[in-house]
Amino acid sequence: MEYAINDSKEKGMSGICTLTSKKKKPFTGEKKFFKHYGFKVVDAIEEYELLALQFNDNDTPEFNDRARNMKIDDQDFTVYYSNECPYVEYEVKELTEYAKEKNKKINFIKIDTLEKAKNAPCIFNNWANFYKGEFISNTILNANSFEKLINKI
C-alpha cells in the first residue's frame, strides 16, 4: 500500500512502512507485532503512527503535509477509496444506489494511481470518509452503516 508519504525516490529511502495507532483501531496494523520485528515509529498524525523498518540510514519516511491536514474543501459527504479490499467496489455501488434512492449527496473519489495515493488528503487511501471537510473515519460503509454514521454526526 502506498501512503501519502514524501517521495522516497528523491530521498533515497529503502525499507517498509505500515500504519498503526496508539490505541487499537479498525483496519490498522498491530503496533506490538511490528515493533517486535524492528519497526520504529517515524511519524504520527493524531493517534495514527507511521512505522518503518529501514534498510539503510538514509532519510526517514514521513507523512506529507496534505495527509497531515486530514481535511478537504468539499462539505458534502465524500469517500476516498481504492480497490485494496475486494468488497470496496460492491460497497461503492450499494452506497451510490442508496444515495440516489434517498436523494443524498455522496461523492466518491477513486484512488487508482500512485500519484493520487501520494496526494490523498489523509493517511488512508483504501477508504476514508469525510463530512463537512473533516475526516470522520476509515470504516468501509454500506447503506446501513452510512445511516448509523450520518445520524451520529
Secondary structure as the mmCIF struct_conf table of DSSP 4:
data_model
#
loop_
_struct_conf.conf_type_id
_struct_conf.id
_struct_conf.beg_label_comp_id
_struct_conf.beg_label_asym_id
_struct_conf.beg_label_seq_id
_struct_conf.end_label_comp_id
_struct_conf.end_label_asym_id
_struct_conf.end_label_seq_id
BEND BEND1 ALA A 4 ALA A 4
STRN STRN1 ILE A 5 ILE A 5
HELX_RH_AL_P HELX_RH_AL_P1 SER A 8 LYS A 11
TURN_TY1_P TURN_TY1_P1 GLY A 12 GLY A 12
STRN STRN2 GLY A 15 SER A 21
BEND BEND2 LYS A 22 LYS A 23
TURN_TY1_P TURN_TY1_P2 PRO A 26 PHE A 27
BEND BEND3 THR A 28 THR A 28
STRN STRN3 GLY A 29 GLY A 29
HELX_RH_AL_P HELX_RH_AL_P2 LYS A 31 HIS A 36
TURN_TY1_P TURN_TY1_P3 TYR A 37 GLY A 38
STRN STRN4 LYS A 40 ILE A 45
TURN_TY1_P TURN_TY1_P4 GLU A 46 GLU A 47
STRN STRN5 TYR A 48 GLN A 54
BEND BEND4 PHE A 55 ASN A 58
HELX_LH_PP_P HELX_LH_PP_P1 ASP A 59 PRO A 61
STRN STRN6 PHE A 63 PHE A 63
HELX_RH_AL_P HELX_RH_AL_P3 ASP A 65 ASN A 69
STRN STRN7 LYS A 71 LYS A 71
BEND BEND5 ASP A 73 ASP A 73
BEND BEND6 ASP A 76 ASP A 76
STRN STRN8 PHE A 77 TYR A 81
TURN_TY1_P TURN_TY1_P5 ASN A 83 GLU A 84
BEND BEND7 CYS A 85 CYS A 85
TURN_TY1_P TURN_TY1_P6 PRO A 86 TYR A 87
HELX_RH_AL_P HELX_RH_AL_P4 VAL A 88 LYS A 102
TURN_TY1_P TURN_TY1_P7 ASN A 103 ASN A 103
STRN STRN9 ILE A 106 LYS A 110
BEND BEND8 THR A 113 THR A 113
HELX_RH_AL_P HELX_RH_AL_P5 LEU A 114 LYS A 118
TURN_TY1_P TURN_TY1_P8 ASN A 119 ASN A 119
BEND BEND9 PRO A 121 ILE A 123
BEND BEND10 ASN A 125 ASN A 126
STRN STRN10 TRP A 127 TYR A 131
TURN_TY1_P TURN_TY1_P9 LYS A 132 GLY A 133
STRN STRN11 GLU A 134 SER A 137
HELX_RH_AL_P HELX_RH_AL_P6 ALA A 143 LYS A 152
#
